[in-house]
Amino acid sequence: MNFSNRSERKKSAVKSAAILQGAKQEFLANGYAATSMDRVAAAAGVSKATVYSHFQDKTGLFSALIQQMAEEKFRSSSFDIRRENALSGEPRKVLTHLAKDFLDEAACDSQFCEFMRLIIGESGRFPELSEPYIQNVAKPILDELTRYLSSCSELGLSDPTASARMFVGTLVYFVMLQRMLGAAATMPIESDRMIKTLVDSIAPLPS
């Protein structure tokens, strides 16, 4: 009986993985509005009933996909702000490494950038699309960074929460403008120059 249950759970997990992979393919290729559960089922090689049995609706499927991508990214990424010792050390070095890792990841992970483009582009019509990204990606990063900056009393920050948002927001905007919108050709700026100025604003060198 236990063996049967384990076998069923394994089959269910395999189908869930196939559905999420099919959903990723369809969302990236066609956008959120044009992606149907029929298309996801066909891409995953399962029935539409199976898709609905694993994920309640298209919004739930999209949310699960963002959560999976966030977990995979944090697990494999050098920019894993939650890993042990990721936020230990002298603030300037920690912030510089974080910024470099973030931009390196953005440069290598074009698929995640495409999902960012999809969320931003369609969240006006479908505001529920932004919530999975906020809860699974943005909030964990900002919460951890805020805790770290709050612990760095030597920085004398009056508002660590705002400083954390400024730090991450600057990096995200750099990726959006330079890489997603293609401004690197017309408005070039070296990432090291931008990172140094950003770090200087939060953790300035002693005078």
N, C-alpha and C positions, 0 to 999 in steps of 0.2 A: 504493500500500500504506500509506504513511504517512497519506495523507488518510483512508483507510478506518479506520485505527486511531484517528485523532483523532475521527472521526465517532462511532465506537463508544464512546469514552471520554466524549464529550459526552452521548450518549444515556444512558449509565450514570449520569453525574452528575445529569442531569435526573430520572431515576427515583429516585435516592437522595434528592434534595431533596424529591420528591413523597412518598416514603415517610416521611421525617422529619416533614414537615408533617402528614401523616395521623396519624402516631404522636402528635405533639403534641396534635392535636385529640382523639384518643381517650383518651390518658392523662389529660388535664385534665378531660374530660367524665365518664369512667367509673372513674378510678383505675387503679392498676397491675394488681391482681388480676383485675378484670373486663375488662380490655383483652386481646383475642385478636389473633393475627396475621391471622386472617380479617377482623376489623373494620378493622385497619390497612390491609390490602390493599384493602378496599372503599373506605375513605376516600381512599386514594392513587390509586385507579383503576388498580391493577395486580393481577397474580395473586399468590396466596400464595407460589407458588414463587419469584417475583421478589423478594418481601420476604426470603425465606430465603437467596436467592443473594447479596443485598447485606448482610444482617445475620444472623448465625448463629442467634440466638434472641432471645426477647423481652428478656432481660437485656442482650444486646449492642446491641439497638436502643435501649433506654432509655439506656444508657451513651453511645452515639453522639449521641443527642439532647441530653443534658446537656452533652456536649463542644461540640456546635454552638452551643447557647445561650450557653455561657460565652464562646466565641470571639466571637460576635456582640455580646455585652454588653461585653466588654473593648474591642472595636473601635469601638463606637459610643458608649460611655458616657463621661460626664465623669469617672466614677469608674474611671479606668483607671490603676491604681497602677503599671503597667509602662511607661507612655509616658514619653518623654524629658522630663526636668525635672519630672515629677509629684512627685518627692520631693526637690526641691532648694529650699533656702531656710531661713529661720528656723523652728525646730521648731514653735513655737506656731501660726504661720500655716499651715504645711504640714498639721499635724494638724487644725486647724479647718476648712480647705478640704476635706480628705479626709472628715471627718465630715459636713459639709454636703452634699457631693456624694453620699455614700453614702445619706443619708436622702432626698435629692431623687430619686435613682434608684429607691429602693424605693417612693416615693410614686407615681412615674410608671409603673413597670413592674409592673403588677398580675399579669401572666402569670408572671413570674419568682417572685413571692411565692406564687402558686398552686402552682408546682412545689416550692417549699420546703415548703409545707404537705403536698403529696403525699409527698415524700421522708420528712419527719418522721413523718407518719401511718402509712406503710406499711413503714418500715425495720425495725420490730420483727418483722414476719412475713417480710420480704425484706431481710435485712441487706446484701445486695449492692447495693441501691439507693443507699446513702449513699456508696459508694466513688467513683463518678464525680463526685459533687459535691465531695467532699473533694479529689480529685486535680486537678480542673479549675477549681474556684472557690476553695475555702477555702485550700488549701495555697499556691497562687501568691500570694495576697494576704498571707497571714501571713509567708511567706518574704521577700517584698519589704519589708514593713513592719519585720520583724525586722532585716534588713540596714540599713535606714535608721536605725532607733533605735540600732543598734550603732555606727553611724558618728558619732552625735551625742554625742561625749564630754562636751560641756558639760552634758548632762543628768545625768550621773553615775548612770545606771541600773545597778542591780546585776544585773538580769535582763531584758535587752531582749526575749527570747522571751516571757516571761510578760507583759511590758508590752504587747507587740503583741497577744497574745491577749485581754488585758483590754480593750484599745481596741476591737478588732473585736467581741468578745463583747458588750460593752455596747451597741454600735450594733445588732447583730443582735437582742438581747433587746428593745431599744426598739421595733424594727419588729414583732417577734413579738407583744409585749404590746399596744402601742398600735394597730397597724394590722391585723395578722392575727387577733388575738383580740378586737379591738374595745374595748380598755380605755380608749381616748381619751375616751369619754363619762363613765366613772365614775372614772378615775384620770388626769385630764389633767395634762400637764406640757409646757412649751414646749421644743421641740427645742433652741433656742439656749441655754437654761438648762442642759440636760443636757450639751450639747457643751462649754460653758465649764467645767463641773465636771470632765468627763472629761479635757479638755486640761490643766486645772490639776493634775490628779493625776499626769500624766506629765511635763509641761513647765511647772512653776510659774513665775510671775512672780518676778523677783529681789526679794528683801526689802530 
